[in-house]
Amino acid sequence: MEELQLLPTQGVMHNPDVTGDTKIIWDRSKPDEIAAAEAVFDKLTSKGYAAYAVKKDGEKDKQLVKFDPNVEKIIFAPIPRMRGG
Amino acid sequence: MMTVDMSSSTSSVWANWTTTPASTTTYDCVWETWNQGTSASSGTYQYRYVFPESSPSQNSDVPRKKAEALLCSLLTSEQREQLEKQSAFIVKSELGKMYRIRRGSAQNIDELDAKGKPTHRLCIQCADELPVADLMAIQKLMLEMDEARLLKIAIRTPIR
C-alpha cells in the first residue's frame, strides 16, 4: 500500500476502524480546513477517544486534549471501546 | 472479467441465478447484462453473468494493508526490522519500562525486565473489529504516551 504523501502545510488525523483507518487531512494555511478537522477532533474526544500526536517520522510527540493544527499527525484511540482480555 | 453465456428456459435461469454465490456477482450487473442479452424466442432466453474483476477476498485485504501502513509509519527502522523478522517489536514506555508488542490481538504485550526477559503478559483489546496492526499501533502509542491508562485497562498476568 502506498505511503500517504502530504504537503509540508498539511497535517493528518488517523482514526483506526474496521476499514483500516479513516483519515482527515487539513491544510494549516486554510482556516476552513482547520475548523473542519477541529470539529472531528472535538467530536471524537468528546466521546472519550484519546488523541496522540506523533511527528512526521512516527516519533511520539504528545497526548492532545485540544486540537493543535500545527502537529503533523494525530492518531486516535477508541478508549471507551478498549478492554482487558 | 469473465462472461458466461447461457441459454436456458426461464425456470432454470431463475434457479441458476438464485444459486449463484453472492460473492461472485452483483445483482445489479446481473440484471443489466440479462436485459442486454435477452432475446425472446419461443420461451427461451439468453443471458450472461458478468463477474467483477476484483474478488471480495482482494477487497477484504485493504483494511489489513491500511493498518499495516499506519503501524509501520509509527515505527523506527529498527522496530520495523524487528517486526519483519520476529513478528514483534520493542517499545520503551512513558515510565521507562521496556515492552515487547507481538503481532496478535490477545495477550500480545510482554513486559520485559532489565535483561529483556518477559516478566508479565498484558492483554488490552478493542471491542471493535480493528485490524491487528491498528490494535498494535494503539498499544504502542498508549505505552509511549499514556501508560498509566493502559495499565488501568489491561489485564496483567505474571509469566511463570
gemmi code that builds the backbone of each chain (N, CA, C; Angstrom):
import gemmi

chains = {
    "A": [
        ("MET", (0.860, -1.192, 0.000), (0.000, 0.000, 0.000), (0.891, 1.235, 0.000)),
        ("GLU", (0.581, 2.194, -0.831), (1.413, 3.380, -0.952), (1.318, 4.234, 0.300)),
        ("GLU", (2.479, 4.792, 0.709), (2.503, 5.659, 1.876), (1.820, 6.967, 1.515)),
        ("LEU", (1.058, 7.499, 2.483), (0.360, 8.752, 2.272), (1.369, 9.871, 2.119)),
        ("GLN", (1.261, 10.648, 1.049), (2.176, 11.754, 0.807), (1.456, 13.056, 1.105)),
        ("LEU", (1.947, 13.781, 2.088), (1.326, 15.046, 2.463), (2.201, 16.212, 2.050)),
        ("LEU", (1.549, 17.332, 1.825), (2.289, 18.566, 1.572), (2.866, 19.058, 2.899)),
        ("PRO", (3.920, 19.873, 2.843), (4.502, 20.392, 4.097), (3.512, 21.193, 4.941)),
        ("THR", (2.471, 21.720, 4.303), (1.496, 22.520, 5.044), (0.343, 21.683, 5.601)),
        ("GLN", (0.356, 20.400, 5.340), (-0.759, 19.554, 5.726), (-0.476, 18.735, 6.975)),
        ("GLY", (-1.539, 18.478, 7.722), (-1.492, 17.553, 8.844), (-2.564, 16.494, 8.604)),
        ("VAL", (-2.480, 15.399, 9.347), (-3.426, 14.306, 9.133), (-3.826, 13.701, 10.471)),
        ("MET", (-5.098, 13.341, 10.545), (-5.597, 12.580, 11.699), (-5.991, 11.199, 11.194)),
        ("HIS", (-5.614, 10.171, 11.949), (-5.995, 8.803, 11.617), (-6.941, 8.300, 12.695)),
        ("ASN", (-8.087, 7.825, 12.286), (-8.998, 7.184, 13.223), (-9.080, 5.711, 12.853)),
        ("PRO", (-8.370, 4.826, 13.562), (-8.404, 3.394, 13.232), (-9.823, 2.843, 13.320)),
        ("ASP", (-10.208, 2.087, 12.293), (-11.547, 1.499, 12.299), (-11.527, 0.229, 11.460)),
        ("VAL", (-12.689, -0.337, 11.233), (-12.765, -1.632, 10.534), (-12.272, -1.546, 9.093)),
        ("THR", (-12.193, -0.328, 8.549), (-11.704, -0.175, 7.171), (-10.181, -0.069, 7.134)),
        ("GLY", (-9.558, -0.122, 8.296), (-8.122, 0.156, 8.401), (-7.956, 1.445, 9.179)),
        ("ASP", (-8.308, 2.520, 8.531), (-8.392, 3.798, 9.235), (-9.084, 4.815, 8.345)),
        ("THR", (-9.682, 5.810, 8.977), (-10.259, 6.939, 8.261), (-9.351, 8.130, 8.502)),
        ("LYS", (-8.980, 8.799, 7.403), (-8.035, 9.909, 7.512), (-8.739, 11.246, 7.320)),
        ("ILE", (-8.359, 12.193, 8.112), (-8.828, 13.569, 7.938), (-7.582, 14.435, 7.766)),
        ("ILE", (-7.522, 15.125, 6.638), (-6.348, 15.939, 6.298), (-6.744, 17.404, 6.310)),
        ("TRP", (-5.886, 18.227, 6.869), (-6.129, 19.675, 6.859), (-4.874, 20.405, 6.404)),
        ("ASP", (-5.112, 21.560, 5.832), (-4.013, 22.430, 5.409), (-3.922, 23.573, 6.413)),
        ("ARG", (-2.769, 23.734, 6.989), (-2.598, 24.725, 8.055), (-2.829, 26.155, 7.571)),
        ("SER", (-2.760, 26.368, 6.262), (-2.950, 27.720, 5.715), (-4.427, 27.989, 5.402)),
        ("LYS", (-5.290, 27.000, 5.647), (-6.713, 27.168, 5.290), (-7.592, 27.061, 6.541)),
        ("PRO", (-8.124, 28.191, 6.995), (-8.922, 28.194, 8.227), (-10.125, 27.256, 8.169)),
        ("ASP", (-10.748, 27.122, 7.013), (-11.928, 26.262, 6.954), (-11.555, 24.791, 7.144)),
        ("GLU", (-10.391, 24.408, 6.618), (-9.950, 23.018, 6.805), (-9.551, 22.770, 8.256)),
        ("ILE", (-8.937, 23.775, 8.856), (-8.584, 23.651, 10.274), (-9.849, 23.495, 11.107)),
        ("ALA", (-10.834, 24.289, 10.795), (-12.093, 24.229, 11.542), (-12.759, 22.870, 11.382)),
        ("ALA", (-12.738, 22.342, 10.173), (-13.364, 21.036, 9.924), (-12.626, 19.939, 10.681)),
        ("ALA", (-11.311, 20.002, 10.660), (-10.518, 18.994, 11.382), (-10.748, 19.113, 12.883)),
        ("GLU", (-10.829, 20.339, 13.350), (-11.058, 20.544, 14.784), (-12.425, 20.008, 15.196)),
        ("ALA", (-13.399, 20.149, 14.326), (-14.735, 19.633, 14.634), (-14.701, 18.109, 14.788)),
        ("VAL", (-13.966, 17.449, 13.924), (-13.835, 15.991, 14.019), (-13.097, 15.629, 15.300)),
        ("PHE", (-12.044, 16.363, 15.593), (-11.262, 16.126, 16.805), (-12.151, 16.255, 18.036)),
        ("ASP", (-12.917, 17.315, 18.093), (-13.773, 17.560, 19.255), (-14.861, 16.489, 19.373)),
        ("LYS", (-15.367, 16.061, 18.233), (-16.422, 15.041, 18.258), (-15.884, 13.734, 18.839)),
        ("LEU", (-14.703, 13.341, 18.414), (-14.146, 12.058, 18.880), (-13.697, 12.154, 20.341)),
        ("THR", (-13.052, 13.247, 20.691), (-12.575, 13.352, 22.076), (-13.746, 13.510, 23.050)),
        ("SER", (-14.819, 14.106, 22.598), (-15.984, 14.225, 23.480), (-16.612, 12.851, 23.746)),
        ("LYS", (-16.326, 11.896, 22.865), (-16.807, 10.526, 23.064), (-15.826, 9.700, 23.884)),
        ("GLY", (-14.757, 10.339, 24.305), (-13.790, 9.634, 25.152), (-12.570, 9.111, 24.424)),
        ("TYR", (-12.474, 9.348, 23.140), (-11.304, 8.909, 22.394), (-10.080, 9.705, 22.867)),
        ("ALA", (-8.948, 9.027, 22.916), (-7.688, 9.701, 23.204), (-7.023, 10.074, 21.884)),
        ("ALA", (-6.298, 11.193, 21.895), (-5.622, 11.670, 20.684), (-4.135, 11.775, 20.962)),
        ("TYR", (-3.357, 11.056, 20.169), (-1.901, 11.049, 20.349), (-1.262, 11.685, 19.127)),
        ("ALA", (-0.445, 12.703, 19.384), (0.267, 13.354, 18.290), (1.619, 12.684, 18.103)),
        ("VAL", (1.984, 12.479, 16.863), (3.312, 11.962, 16.543), (3.939, 12.871, 15.501)),
        ("LYS", (5.248, 12.764, 15.429), (5.947, 13.573, 14.429), (5.891, 12.864, 13.085)),
        ("LYS", (6.350, 13.571, 12.090), (6.231, 13.045, 10.725), (6.907, 11.682, 10.570)),
        ("ASP", (8.002, 11.463, 11.286), (8.701, 10.181, 11.151), (8.139, 9.120, 12.074)),
        ("GLY", (7.048, 9.448, 12.763), (6.409, 8.469, 13.637), (6.817, 8.554, 15.086)),
        ("GLU", (7.805, 9.372, 15.370), (8.276, 9.509, 16.746), (7.181, 10.140, 17.605)),
        ("LYS", (7.054, 9.636, 18.829), (5.999, 10.160, 19.699), (6.198, 11.651, 19.941)),
        ("ASP", (5.032, 12.328, 20.104), (5.097, 13.755, 20.385), (4.410, 14.006, 21.719)),
        ("LYS", (3.083, 14.042, 21.717), (2.378, 14.306, 22.979), (0.918, 13.888, 22.850)),
        ("GLN", (0.295, 13.725, 24.010), (-1.136, 13.469, 24.000), (-1.848, 14.819, 23.929)),
        ("LEU", (-2.911, 14.864, 23.137), (-3.622, 16.131, 22.948), (-4.989, 16.087, 23.613)),
        ("VAL", (-5.346, 17.174, 24.280), (-6.713, 17.315, 24.788), (-7.451, 18.400, 23.996)),
        ("LYS", (-6.662, 19.184, 23.246), (-7.231, 20.235, 22.425), (-6.576, 20.137, 21.046)),
        ("PHE", (-7.345, 20.372, 20.005), (-6.810, 20.263, 18.652), (-5.690, 21.273, 18.436)),
        ("ASP", (-4.592, 20.796, 17.896), (-3.466, 21.645, 17.574), (-3.183, 21.493, 16.078)),
        ("PRO", (-3.505, 22.491, 15.282), (-3.333, 22.344, 13.826), (-1.876, 22.249, 13.397)),
        ("ASN", (-0.978, 22.568, 14.318), (0.436, 22.564, 13.949), (1.113, 21.205, 14.104)),
        ("VAL", (0.426, 20.245, 14.709), (1.043, 18.918, 14.817), (0.977, 18.249, 13.449)),
        ("GLU", (1.830, 17.286, 13.262), (1.930, 16.665, 11.939), (0.962, 15.504, 11.761)),
        ("LYS", (0.823, 14.733, 12.806), (-0.029, 13.554, 12.678), (-0.679, 13.278, 14.025)),
        ("ILE", (-1.955, 12.921, 13.998), (-2.705, 12.559, 15.205), (-3.325, 11.187, 14.974)),
        ("ILE", (-3.180, 10.328, 15.965), (-3.838, 9.022, 15.891), (-4.786, 8.911, 17.081)),
        ("PHE", (-5.999, 8.519, 16.810), (-7.000, 8.364, 17.854), (-7.004, 6.940, 18.398)),
        ("ALA", (-7.321, 6.823, 19.665), (-7.523, 5.517, 20.271), (-8.931, 5.483, 20.859)),
        ("PRO", (-9.715, 4.483, 20.505), (-11.102, 4.409, 20.984), (-11.153, 3.900, 22.430)),
        ("ILE", (-10.731, 4.735, 23.352), (-10.594, 4.308, 24.748), (-11.858, 3.672, 25.316)),
        ("PRO", (-13.057, 4.222, 25.065), (-14.254, 3.586, 25.632), (-14.482, 2.162, 25.109)),
        ("ARG", (-13.855, 1.819, 23.997), (-14.017, 0.504, 23.404), (-12.881, -0.438, 23.766)),
        ("MET", (-11.896, 0.076, 24.527), (-10.745, -0.761, 24.884), (-11.081, -1.532, 26.165)),
        ("ARG", (-10.601, -2.744, 26.231), (-10.885, -3.567, 27.398), (-9.743, -4.558, 27.596)),
        ("GLY", (-9.632, -5.035, 28.830), (-8.644, -6.077, 29.103), (-9.157, -7.406, 28.602)),
        ("GLY", (-8.249, -8.277, 28.210), (-8.654, -9.577, 27.680), (-7.996, -10.728, 28.401)),
    ],
    "B": [
        ("MET", (-12.319, -9.949, -16.529), (-13.761, -10.063, -16.380), (-14.208, -11.321, -17.115)),
        ("MET", (-14.988, -12.138, -16.448), (-15.402, -13.381, -17.056), (-16.853, -13.264, -17.481)),
        ("THR", (-17.148, -13.710, -18.684), (-18.514, -13.670, -19.170), (-18.965, -15.079, -19.464)),
        ("VAL", (-20.109, -15.400, -18.965), (-20.643, -16.740, -19.211), (-21.932, -16.594, -20.005)),
        ("ASP", (-21.988, -17.211, -21.157), (-23.206, -17.168, -21.960), (-24.001, -18.445, -21.732)),
        ("MET", (-25.257, -18.287, -21.444), (-26.075, -19.477, -21.219), (-27.424, -19.290, -21.885)),
        ("SER", (-27.907, -20.317, -22.451), (-29.267, -20.299, -22.979), (-30.081, -21.290, -22.180)),
        ("SER", (-31.233, -20.850, -21.752), (-31.999, -21.760, -20.917), (-33.440, -21.293, -20.841)),
        ("SER", (-34.292, -22.111, -20.263), (-35.667, -21.713, -20.015), (-35.692, -20.790, -18.799)),
        ("THR", (-36.790, -20.081, -18.631), (-36.861, -19.112, -17.539), (-36.735, -19.792, -16.175)),
        ("SER", (-37.244, -20.985, -16.030), (-37.195, -21.618, -14.715), (-35.757, -21.953, -14.338)),
        ("SER", (-34.978, -22.392, -15.308), (-33.598, -22.726, -14.956), (-32.745, -21.474, -14.857)),
        ("VAL", (-33.139, -20.390, -15.543), (-32.448, -19.103, -15.357), (-32.590, -18.679, -13.908)),
        ("TRP", (-33.810, -18.731, -13.410), (-34.067, -18.328, -12.025), (-33.295, -19.225, -11.073)),
        ("ALA", (-33.309, -20.509, -11.344), (-32.613, -21.464, -10.471), (-31.127, -21.186, -10.464)),
        ("ASN", (-30.584, -20.906, -11.647), (-29.144, -20.634, -11.723), (-28.791, -19.337, -11.013)),
        ("TRP", (-29.624, -18.319, -11.205), (-29.325, -17.015, -10.639), (-29.376, -17.075, -9.107)),
        ("THR", (-30.394, -17.741, -8.571), (-30.541, -17.772, -7.125), (-29.485, -18.639, -6.464)),
        ("THR", (-28.909, -19.551, -7.221), (-27.879, -20.396, -6.611), (-26.483, -19.850, -6.841)),
        ("THR", (-26.373, -18.760, -7.603), (-25.054, -18.159, -7.813), (-24.598, -17.537, -6.500)),
        ("PRO", (-23.398, -17.886, -6.040), (-22.929, -17.296, -4.787), (-22.871, -15.785, -4.864)),
        ("ALA", (-23.345, -15.132, -3.828), (-23.385, -13.671, -3.832), (-21.999, -13.084, -3.926)),
        ("SER", (-21.009, -13.871, -3.547), (-19.657, -13.342, -3.554), (-19.080, -13.251, -4.956)),
        ("THR", (-19.711, -13.853, -5.947), (-19.114, -13.859, -7.276), (-19.816, -12.923, -8.235)),
        ("THR", (-20.899, -12.326, -7.840), (-21.581, -11.428, -8.757), (-22.369, -10.397, -7.981)),
        ("THR", (-22.819, -9.393, -8.673), (-23.680, -8.411, -8.045), (-25.018, -8.438, -8.760)),
        ("TYR", (-26.092, -8.211, -8.034), (-27.407, -8.340, -8.636), (-27.633, -7.276, -9.710)),
        ("ASP", (-27.076, -6.055, -9.503), (-27.358, -5.025, -10.487), (-26.695, -5.332, -11.822)),
        ("CYS", (-25.474, -5.855, -11.804), (-24.835, -6.135, -13.094), (-25.438, -7.371, -13.728)),
        ("VAL", (-25.948, -8.299, -12.919), (-26.619, -9.466, -13.498), (-27.855, -8.997, -14.233)),
        ("TRP", (-28.644, -8.123, -13.612), (-29.881, -7.645, -14.222), (-29.569, -6.891, -15.504)),
        ("GLU", (-28.574, -6.025, -15.459), (-28.226, -5.223, -16.625), (-27.827, -6.119, -17.792)),
        ("THR", (-26.960, -7.080, -17.509), (-26.491, -7.918, -18.603), (-27.585, -8.871, -19.072)),
        ("TRP", (-28.462, -9.249, -18.149), (-29.543, -10.137, -18.560), (-30.483, -9.390, -19.496)),
        ("ASN", (-30.757, -8.149, -19.162), (-31.594, -7.331, -20.032), (-30.975, -7.184, -21.406)),
        ("GLN", (-29.663, -6.910, -21.389), (-28.988, -6.692, -22.670), (-28.956, -7.968, -23.497)),
        ("GLY", (-28.831, -9.065, -22.789), (-28.648, -10.325, -23.510), (-29.949, -11.055, -23.766)),
        ("THR", (-31.062, -10.423, -23.415), (-32.336, -11.135, -23.519), (-32.827, -11.161, -24.957)),
        ("SER", (-33.245, -12.289, -25.378), (-33.937, -12.350, -26.668), (-35.088, -13.339, -26.503)),
        ("ALA", (-36.255, -12.895, -26.856), (-37.423, -13.762, -26.676), (-37.586, -14.636, -27.911)),
        ("SER", (-37.568, -15.884, -27.697), (-37.754, -16.790, -28.828), (-38.315, -18.088, -28.298)),
        ("SER", (-39.580, -18.269, -28.490), (-40.242, -19.491, -28.065), (-40.033, -19.795, -26.597)),
        ("GLY", (-40.045, -18.773, -25.765), (-39.997, -19.009, -24.331), (-38.610, -19.252, -23.785)),
        ("THR", (-37.578, -19.133, -24.597), (-36.224, -19.317, -24.052), (-35.491, -17.973, -24.060)),
        ("TYR", (-34.598, -17.790, -23.111), (-33.867, -16.534, -23.009), (-32.374, -16.806, -22.931)),
        ("GLN", (-31.646, -15.902, -23.513), (-30.202, -15.976, -23.433), (-29.759, -14.920, -22.429)),
        ("TYR", (-28.905, -15.272, -21.500), (-28.456, -14.282, -20.532), (-26.991, -14.501, -20.225)),
        ("ARG", (-26.405, -13.473, -19.608), (-24.988, -13.542, -19.296), (-24.747, -13.083, -17.865)),
        ("TYR", (-23.803, -13.708, -17.212), (-23.269, -13.203, -15.951), (-22.055, -12.363, -16.257)),
        ("VAL", (-21.884, -11.282, -15.514), (-20.638, -10.533, -15.580), (-20.065, -10.520, -14.182)),
        ("PHE", (-18.902, -11.080, -14.024), (-18.289, -11.173, -12.704), (-17.380, -9.973, -12.483)),
        ("PRO", (-17.387, -9.436, -11.294), (-16.482, -8.309, -11.024), (-15.034, -8.752, -11.129)),
        ("GLU", (-14.171, -7.818, -11.522), (-12.767, -8.161, -11.730), (-12.065, -8.493, -10.435)),
        ("SER", (-12.339, -7.703, -9.408), (-11.648, -7.931, -8.145), (-12.522, -8.793, -7.251)),
        ("SER", (-11.944, -9.792, -6.650), (-12.711, -10.677, -5.790), (-12.881, -10.045, -4.416)),
        ("PRO", (-13.942, -10.435, -3.721), (-14.136, -9.899, -2.365), (-12.942, -10.141, -1.467)),
        ("SER", (-12.236, -11.249, -1.693), (-11.079, -11.523, -0.833), (-10.013, -10.473, -1.038)),
        ("GLN", (-9.872, -9.953, -2.273), (-8.897, -8.891, -2.511), (-9.344, -7.621, -1.818)),
        ("ASN", (-10.632, -7.304, -1.887), (-11.123, -6.092, -1.250), (-11.001, -6.188, 0.259)),
        ("SER", (-11.158, -7.377, 0.808), (-11.130, -7.517, 2.252), (-9.715, -7.359, 2.779)),
        ("ASP", (-8.704, -7.360, 1.921), (-7.318, -7.211, 2.349), (-6.955, -5.744, 2.541)),
        ("VAL", (-7.772, -4.853, 2.030), (-7.450, -3.426, 2.109), (-7.344, -2.941, 3.550)),
        ("PRO", (-8.295, -3.272, 4.434), (-8.143, -2.808, 5.827), (-6.838, -3.270, 6.461)),
        ("ARG", (-6.469, -4.511, 6.187), (-5.220, -5.018, 6.773), (-4.022, -4.215, 6.268)),
        ("LYS", (-4.022, -3.944, 4.971), (-2.889, -3.216, 4.386), (-2.840, -1.782, 4.896)),
        ("LYS", (-3.984, -1.160, 5.031), (-4.007, 0.218, 5.551), (-3.498, 0.242, 6.979)),
        ("ALA", (-3.931, -0.722, 7.768), (-3.495, -0.772, 9.160), (-1.994, -1.033, 9.248)),
        ("GLU", (-1.486, -1.916, 8.414), (-0.040, -2.191, 8.398), (0.732, -0.932, 8.027)),
        ("ALA", (0.215, -0.193, 7.065), (0.890, 1.043, 6.644), (0.918, 2.046, 7.792)),
        ("LEU", (-0.187, 2.164, 8.509), (-0.226, 3.099, 9.637), (0.762, 2.663, 10.714)),
        ("LEU", (0.738, 1.377, 11.053), (1.651, 0.883, 12.083), (3.102, 1.137, 11.684)),
        ("CYS", (3.451, 0.780, 10.461), (4.842, 0.953, 10.019), (5.264, 2.412, 10.028)),
        ("SER", (4.308, 3.311, 9.793), (4.646, 4.738, 9.797), (4.997, 5.231, 11.201)),
        ("LEU", (4.641, 4.451, 12.209), (4.903, 4.851, 13.586), (6.165, 4.201, 14.163)),
        ("LEU", (6.776, 3.318, 13.405), (7.927, 2.558, 13.901), (9.241, 3.146, 13.402)),
        ("THR", (10.275, 2.971, 14.195), (11.620, 3.298, 13.726), (12.058, 2.198, 12.763)),
        ("SER", (13.143, 2.441, 12.078), (13.632, 1.420, 11.137), (14.004, 0.154, 11.896)),
        ("GLU", (14.508, 0.331, 13.106), (14.879, -0.823, 13.932), (13.629, -1.629, 14.320)),
        ("GLN", (12.585, -0.922, 14.705), (11.350, -1.604, 15.081), (10.713, -2.298, 13.888)),
        ("ARG", (10.812, -1.683, 12.726), (10.257, -2.307, 11.514), (11.006, -3.600, 11.210)),
        ("GLU", (12.293, -3.572, 11.405), (13.093, -4.767, 11.148), (12.739, -5.865, 12.157)),
        ("GLN", (12.560, -5.465, 13.404), (12.155, -6.443, 14.432), (10.811, -7.074, 14.060)),
        ("LEU", (9.906, -6.233, 13.619), (8.567, -6.723, 13.287), (8.619, -7.697, 12.119)),
        ("GLU", (9.455, -7.368, 11.151), (9.550, -8.237, 9.967), (10.181, -9.577, 10.325)),
        ("LYS", (11.214, -9.534, 11.157), (11.971, -10.768, 11.429), (11.377, -11.581, 12.579)),
        ("GLN", (10.799, -10.873, 13.561), (10.360, -11.591, 14.759), (8.859, -11.488, 15.000)),
        ("SER", (8.157, -10.778, 14.121), (6.719, -10.516, 14.324), (6.473, -9.845, 15.664)),
        ("ALA", (7.403, -9.008, 16.068), (7.289, -8.283, 17.338), (8.269, -7.129, 17.307)),
        ("PHE", (8.006, -6.135, 18.137), (8.962, -5.034, 18.256), (8.980, -4.539, 19.698)),
        ("ILE", (10.089, -3.902, 20.061), (10.312, -3.447, 21.431), (9.951, -1.969, 21.521)),
        ("VAL", (9.305, -1.622, 22.625), (8.883, -0.232, 22.853), (9.366, 0.203, 24.235)),
        ("LYS", (9.888, 1.404, 24.322), (10.215, 1.976, 25.629), (9.030, 2.822, 26.055)),
        ("SER", (8.546, 2.551, 27.257), (7.303, 3.195, 27.668), (7.538, 4.569, 28.285)),
        ("GLU", (6.433, 5.198, 28.559), (6.436, 6.537, 29.170), (7.161, 6.519, 30.522)),
        ("LEU", (7.002, 5.421, 31.263), (7.605, 5.320, 32.583), (8.985, 4.670, 32.536)),
        ("GLY", (9.511, 4.469, 31.351), (10.878, 3.955, 31.203), (10.997, 2.447, 31.166)),
        ("LYS", (9.873, 1.739, 31.133), (9.925, 0.270, 31.083), (9.989, -0.186, 29.625)),
        ("MET", (10.453, -1.417, 29.458), (10.541, -1.984, 28.108), (9.421, -3.008, 27.918)),
        ("TYR", (8.796, -2.932, 26.776), (7.733, -3.867, 26.438), (7.996, -4.439, 25.056)),
        ("ARG", (7.505, -5.628, 24.844), (7.553, -6.215, 23.513), (6.109, -6.394, 23.050)),
        ("ILE", (5.794, -5.819, 21.910), (4.461, -5.984, 21.332), (4.572, -7.018, 20.226)),
        ("ARG", (3.899, -8.140, 20.432), (3.932, -9.207, 19.433), (2.731, -9.055, 18.500)),
        ("ARG", (2.882, -9.550, 17.312), (1.762, -9.476, 16.360), (0.641, -10.368, 16.890)),
        ("GLY", (-0.529, -9.802, 17.059), (-1.658, -10.559, 17.592), (-2.660, -9.621, 18.211)),
        ("SER", (-3.783, -10.189, 18.614), (-4.841, -9.342, 19.150), (-5.210, -9.716, 20.581)),
        ("ALA", (-4.518, -10.658, 21.168), (-4.815, -11.055, 22.540), (-3.526, -11.413, 23.259)),
        ("GLN", (-3.384, -10.882, 24.479), (-2.205, -11.182, 25.310), (-0.910, -11.033, 24.505)),
        ("ASN", (-0.816, -9.969, 23.765), (0.326, -9.811, 22.852), (1.375, -8.828, 23.328)),
        ("ILE", (1.258, -8.375, 24.578), (2.260, -7.439, 25.101), (3.011, -8.129, 26.239)),
        ("ASP", (4.338, -8.153, 26.124), (5.184, -8.700, 27.182), (5.901, -7.547, 27.862)),
        ("GLU", (5.826, -7.550, 29.192), (6.608, -6.579, 29.976), (7.968, -7.229, 30.213)),
        ("LEU", (9.035, -6.510, 29.925), (10.378, -7.079, 29.987), (11.146, -6.530, 31.184)),
        ("ASP", (12.038, -7.356, 31.737), (12.907, -6.855, 32.806), (14.163, -6.232, 32.187)),
        ("ALA", (15.087, -5.852, 33.056), (16.285, -5.154, 32.597), (17.132, -5.996, 31.643)),
        ("LYS", (16.949, -7.304, 31.737), (17.729, -8.199, 30.862), (16.950, -8.580, 29.605)),
        ("GLY", (15.781, -8.016, 29.468), (14.987, -8.330, 28.284), (14.139, -9.578, 28.419)),
        ("LYS", (14.049, -10.090, 29.628), (13.274, -11.309, 29.854), (11.831, -10.921, 30.196)),
        ("PRO", (10.855, -11.599, 29.586), (9.455, -11.235, 29.882), (9.062, -11.640, 31.295)),
        ("THR", (8.441, -10.717, 32.017), (8.017, -10.992, 33.379), (6.495, -11.034, 33.510)),
        ("HIS", (5.828, -10.256, 32.697), (4.368, -10.189, 32.747), (3.811, -10.116, 31.325)),
        ("ARG", (2.593, -10.599, 31.208), (1.886, -10.517, 29.936), (0.705, -9.572, 30.107)),
        ("LEU", (0.527, -8.692, 29.167), (-0.600, -7.761, 29.223), (-1.534, -8.014, 28.047)),
        ("CYS", (-2.821, -7.854, 28.336), (-3.809, -8.013, 27.285), (-4.733, -6.801, 27.295)),
        ("ILE", (-4.737, -6.082, 26.203), (-5.664, -4.975, 26.031), (-6.170, -5.041, 24.601)),
        ("GLN", (-7.477, -5.113, 24.448), (-8.098, -5.304, 23.144), (-9.114, -4.205, 22.884)),
        ("CYS", (-9.650, -4.244, 21.653), (-10.699, -3.301, 21.291), (-11.968, -4.086, 20.986)),
        ("ALA", (-13.093, -3.611, 21.469), (-14.358, -4.289, 21.209), (-14.735, -4.216, 19.734)),
        ("ASP", (-14.239, -3.203, 19.033), (-14.480, -3.099, 17.592), (-13.547, -4.047, 16.860)),
        ("GLU", (-13.956, -4.468, 15.680), (-13.126, -5.403, 14.897), (-12.048, -4.658, 14.123)),
        ("LEU", (-11.061, -4.171, 14.880), (-9.968, -3.473, 14.215), (-8.992, -4.471, 13.610)),
        ("PRO", (-8.372, -4.122, 12.497), (-7.262, -4.951, 12.019), (-6.183, -5.032, 13.102)),
        ("VAL", (-5.478, -6.149, 13.120), (-4.494, -6.401, 14.173), (-3.456, -5.287, 14.258)),
        ("ALA", (-2.994, -4.819, 13.122), (-1.952, -3.785, 13.118), (-2.455, -2.479, 13.724)),
        ("ASP", (-3.725, -2.190, 13.582), (-4.294, -0.991, 14.214), (-4.209, -1.120, 15.729)),
        ("LEU", (-4.580, -2.293, 16.237), (-4.522, -2.515, 17.676), (-3.093, -2.366, 18.172)),
        ("MET", (-2.151, -2.940, 17.439), (-0.745, -2.834, 17.832), (-0.276, -1.379, 17.838)),
        ("ALA", (-0.741, -0.603, 16.875), (-0.376, 0.818, 16.824), (-0.918, 1.550, 18.053)),
        ("ILE", (-2.155, 1.263, 18.392), (-2.763, 1.896, 19.567), (-2.018, 1.492, 20.835)),
        ("GLN", (-1.675, 0.217, 20.930), (-0.937, -0.263, 22.103), (0.403, 0.464, 22.225)),
        ("LYS", (1.079, 0.623, 21.122), (2.390, 1.307, 21.135), (2.234, 2.750, 21.608)),
        ("LEU", (1.268, 3.438, 21.049), (1.077, 4.843, 21.401), (0.689, 4.990, 22.867)),
        ("MET", (-0.155, 4.107, 23.343), (-0.573, 4.191, 24.744), (0.614, 3.906, 25.672)),
        ("LEU", (1.422, 2.940, 25.334), (2.592, 2.653, 26.173), (3.538, 3.846, 26.207)),
        ("GLU", (3.700, 4.500, 25.090), (4.648, 5.613, 24.994), (4.118, 6.906, 25.583)),
        ("MET", (2.814, 7.116, 25.546), (2.288, 8.413, 25.964), (1.157, 8.350, 26.993)),
        ("ASP", (0.694, 7.160, 27.306), (-0.486, 7.045, 28.172), (-0.421, 5.738, 28.946)),
        ("GLU", (0.752, 5.454, 29.478), (0.991, 4.132, 30.053), (0.069, 3.841, 31.236)),
        ("ALA", (-0.138, 4.826, 32.071), (-0.970, 4.592, 33.257), (-2.375, 4.161, 32.859)),
        ("ARG", (-2.900, 4.773, 31.803), (-4.246, 4.413, 31.364), (-4.253, 2.996, 30.797)),
        ("LEU", (-3.225, 2.646, 30.035), (-3.162, 1.288, 29.506), (-3.115, 0.279, 30.634)),
        ("LEU", (-2.295, 0.544, 31.648), (-2.156, -0.401, 32.756), (-3.457, -0.522, 33.554)),
        ("LYS", (-4.253, 0.528, 33.512), (-5.538, 0.510, 34.227), (-6.548, -0.386, 33.480)),
        ("ILE", (-6.445, -0.391, 32.162), (-7.406, -1.146, 31.357), (-6.961, -2.599, 31.161)),
        ("ALA", (-5.666, -2.779, 30.939), (-5.168, -4.103, 30.562), (-5.239, -5.091, 31.728)),
        ("ILE", (-5.318, -6.350, 31.357), (-5.173, -7.426, 32.349), (-3.715, -7.853, 32.302)),
        ("ARG", (-3.083, -7.799, 33.454), (-1.633, -8.051, 33.558), (-1.417, -9.314, 34.373)),
        ("THR", (-0.791, -10.283, 33.775), (-0.584, -11.545, 34.495), (0.900, -11.891, 34.510)),
        ("PRO", (1.399, -12.419, 35.617), (2.824, -12.780, 35.675), (3.096, -14.005, 34.813)),
        ("ILE", (4.281, -14.029, 34.243), (4.713, -15.187, 33.457), (5.559, -16.065, 34.369)),
        ("ARG", (5.124, -17.280, 34.540), (5.865, -18.176, 35.440), (6.964, -18.904, 34.671)),
    ],
}
model = gemmi.Model(1)
for chain_id, residues in chains.items():
    chain = gemmi.Chain(chain_id)
    for i, (resn, *xyz) in enumerate(residues, 1):
        res = gemmi.Residue()
        res.name, res.seqid = resn, gemmi.SeqId(i, " ")
        for name, pos in zip(("N", "CA", "C"), xyz):
            atom = gemmi.Atom()
            atom.name, atom.element = name, gemmi.Element(name[0])
            atom.pos, atom.b_iso = gemmi.Position(*pos), 0.0
            res.add_atom(atom)
        chain.add_residue(res)
    model.add_chain(chain)
structure = gemmi.Structure()
structure.add_model(model)
structure.setup_entities()
